[in-house]
């Protein structure tokens, strides 16, 4: 979208981002959509990311004026977003439902677990711990998800074509018609039965590509107490998404 100088709206546009002046300054992602019929301003409840979706033909000046009009609502909405948790020694992290302290272990080059801590290699610059921990969690998630998926697929008599792991924001898992399953690796932070519930949920989609009564009956057949684990994820999912695995927390960037 190019770059625009500050106008009467007090907003600077750089590429696809509008910077709303104030304390703090707010970065708003600008998105043109052929399907949009009106302006839509959204604040992610997971990480506080702000997006303004606009019809393709709408003048940018109108979108910026709308953004300024909604500033009070926007700032209030941002304050309700859970605080992002940084990944650094001395902080805690969830792993398989347990809260572990991230602890530097001199002389080590690999992450290891103890009863109460996740031991990480020294990181003098504070730039590698987050990415190391993310990689460790992804590997752990794969180790737990693969046997869970194999078990439930075997019970149903279905085969899985492929399994992939991603850091998704809108869903914990998905299933395609040709048997490809996808999971969020952040599930490894949840209690093990919650991870297994999502595995059972997605495997059940191999038989029912919907959320019909028959589908939920299939999930119940695989995991009779699934509702307890589904409710845990609904209540605590935002906590799992609240961990920030970038090299530096968003508040410290810039």
C-alpha positions in Angstrom: 0.0 0.0 0.0 3.1 2.2 -0.1 3.8 4.9 2.5 1.6 7.8 3.6 2.6 10.8 5.7 0.6 11.6 8.8 -2.7 13.3 7.9 -5.5 14.7 10.0 -6.0 11.2 11.4 -2.6 11.2 13.0 -1.8 7.8 11.4 1.3 6.8 9.5 1.0 4.1 6.9 4.1 2.0 6.1 3.6 -0.8 3.6 0.6 -2.8 5.0 0.7 -1.4 8.5 -1.0 1.6 10.0 0.7 3.1 13.1 -1.8 4.7 15.4 -0.1 7.4 17.4 -0.5 7.4 21.2 0.7 5.7 24.3 1.3 3.1 23.4 1.6 3.3 19.6 -0.6 0.6 18.0 0.3 -1.3 14.8 -2.7 -2.2 12.7 -2.4 -4.7 9.9 -4.2 -3.4 6.8 -5.8 -6.1 4.6 -7.8 -5.7 1.4 -10.4 -8.3 0.7 -12.6 -8.9 -2.4 -15.2 -10.5 -0.1 -15.4 -7.6 2.4 -18.4 -5.4 2.1 -17.6 -3.2 5.1 -14.7 -2.3 7.4 -13.9 -4.9 10.0 -11.6 -4.1 12.9 -10.4 -7.2 14.9 -8.2 -7.7 17.9 -6.9 -11.2 18.3 -7.7 -12.6 21.7 -4.6 -14.7 21.5 -1.8 -12.3 20.9 -3.4 -8.9 20.6 -2.6 -8.6 16.9 -4.8 -5.9 15.3 -6.2 -6.2 11.8 -8.4 -3.9 9.7 -10.0 -5.6 6.8 -11.2 -3.3 4.0 -13.2 -3.6 0.8 -10.8 -3.4 -2.2 -12.4 -0.3 -3.6 -12.6 1.7 -0.3 -10.2 4.7 -0.2 -7.5 4.4 2.3 -8.4 7.8 3.9 -11.8 6.4 4.8 -10.3 3.4 6.4 -7.9 5.5 8.5 -10.7 7.8 9.6 -12.7 4.8 10.7 -9.7 3.5 12.6 -9.3 6.9 14.4 -13.0 6.8 15.3 -12.6 3.4 16.9 -9.5 4.3 18.8 -11.1 4.2 22.3 -12.7 0.9 21.6 -9.5 -0.5 20.2 -7.3 0.6 23.2 -9.8 -0.9 25.6 -9.9 -4.2 23.6 -6.1 -4.5 23.7 -6.0 -4.1 27.5 -8.2 -7.2 27.7 -5.8 -9.5 25.8 -3.7 -11.8 28.1 -0.2 -10.6 28.6 2.4 -12.4 26.4 4.8 -14.7 28.4 8.4 -14.5 27.3 10.6 -17.6 27.1 13.8 -16.9 29.0 15.7 -18.4 31.9 14.0 -17.8 35.2 10.5 -17.9 33.7 8.1 -20.8 33.8 6.6 -22.8 30.9 3.9 -25.5 30.7 4.9 -28.9 29.4 2.5 -31.8 29.4 0.4 -29.9 32.0 3.3 -29.3 34.4 4.7 -25.9 35.1 8.5 -26.0 34.8 11.1 -23.4 35.5 13.4 -22.5 32.6 16.9 -22.9 34.1 20.3 -22.4 32.5 22.5 -25.4 32.8 26.2 -24.5 32.3 28.1 -26.9 30.0 25.0 -28.4 28.3 24.2 -28.0 24.6 20.8 -29.7 24.6 17.6 -29.1 26.5 16.7 -31.7 29.1 13.9 -32.1 31.7 14.2 -32.5 35.4 11.4 -33.0 37.9 10.7 -29.2 38.3 12.7 -27.6 35.5 13.5 -27.4 31.8 17.2 -27.2 31.6 18.5 -25.0 28.8 22.0 -24.2 27.4 23.5 -20.9 28.5 22.3 -18.0 26.3 24.3 -14.8 27.1 22.6 -12.7 24.5 19.1 -13.9 25.3 18.4 -14.6 21.6 18.4 -18.4 21.3 16.5 -19.8 24.3 13.0 -19.1 22.9 13.7 -20.8 19.5 15.5 -23.7 21.2 12.5 -24.3 23.5 10.1 -24.0 20.6 12.0 -26.7 18.7 12.1 -28.9 21.7 8.3 -28.6 22.2 7.7 -29.4 18.6 9.8 -32.5 18.8 8.0 -33.6 22.0 4.6 -32.9 20.5 5.4 -35.1 17.5 6.6 -37.9 19.9 3.3 -37.8 21.7 0.9 -37.2 18.8 2.1 -39.9 16.5 1.3 -42.9 18.8 -2.0 -41.3 19.8 -3.1 -40.8 16.2 -1.9 -44.3 15.3 -3.9 -45.8 18.2 -7.2 -44.0 17.4 -6.9 -44.6 13.6 -6.3 -48.3 14.3 -9.4 -48.4 16.5 -11.5 -46.9 13.6 -9.8 -49.0 10.9 -8.7 -45.9 9.0 -5.3 -44.9 7.7 -3.6 -41.6 8.0 -1.8 -40.2 4.9 0.3 -37.6 6.7 0.7 -35.7 9.9 2.1 -32.2 10.1 2.7 -29.8 13.0 2.3 -26.0 12.9 1.9 -23.1 15.2 -1.7 -22.4 14.3 -3.7 -19.6 15.9 -7.3 -20.4 14.9 -7.5 -24.2 15.4 -5.8 -27.0 17.4 -6.0 -29.5 14.6 -7.5 -30.2 11.2 -8.2 -33.1 8.9 -8.5 -33.2 5.1 -10.6 -35.5 3.0 -7.6 -37.4 1.8 -6.4 -38.3 5.4 -3.9 -35.5 6.1 -3.9 -34.4 9.7 -2.5 -31.2 11.1 -1.9 -30.3 14.8 -0.7 -27.3 16.8 2.6 -28.3 18.5 1.5 -26.1 21.4 -0.7 -29.0 22.5 2.3 -30.5 24.2 2.0 -27.8 26.8 -1.5 -29.1 27.8 -2.1 -32.2 30.0 -1.5 -35.4 28.0 -5.2 -36.3 27.9 -6.0 -33.0 26.3 -3.5 -33.7 23.5 -5.0 -37.2 23.1 -8.5 -35.7 22.9 -7.5 -33.5 19.9 -5.9 -36.5 18.3 -9.1 -38.5 18.7 -11.1 -35.5 17.4 -9.2 -35.2 14.2 -9.0 -39.0 13.7 -12.8 -39.1 14.0 -13.0 -36.7 11.1 -11.6 -39.5 8.9 -15.0 -41.1 9.3 -17.2 -37.9 9.6 -16.0 -34.7 7.9 -18.4 -32.6 9.9 -19.4 -32.0 13.5 -22.7 -33.9 13.4 -24.2 -36.0 16.2 -22.6 -39.0 14.6 -19.2 -37.4 14.7 -19.4 -36.6 18.4 -20.6 -40.2 19.0 -17.5 -41.4 17.2 -15.3 -39.1 19.4 -17.1 -40.5 22.5 -16.4 -44.0 21.3 -12.7 -43.2 21.1 -12.5 -41.2 24.3 -15.6 -41.5 26.6 -14.6 -38.5 28.8 -13.6 -36.3 25.9 -15.8 -33.4 27.1 -13.7 -32.8 30.1 -10.6 -32.4 28.0 -12.4 -30.3 25.4 -13.6 -28.0 28.2 -10.0 -27.7 29.5 -8.8 -26.5 26.1 -11.6 -24.0 25.8 -10.8 -22.6 29.2 -7.0 -22.6 29.0 -6.2 -22.5 25.3 -5.4 -18.8 25.4 -2.8 -19.5 28.0 -1.0 -21.9 25.6 -1.1 -19.2 22.9 0.2 -16.6 25.4 3.8 -17.9 25.3 5.9 -15.8 22.9 8.6 -17.8 21.1 10.1 -15.0 19.1 13.7 -14.1 19.9 12.5 -11.1 21.9 9.0 -10.4 23.3 6.9 -8.1 21.2 7.0 -5.4 23.8 10.8 -5.3 23.6 11.1 -5.2 19.8 11.7 -2.0 18.0 
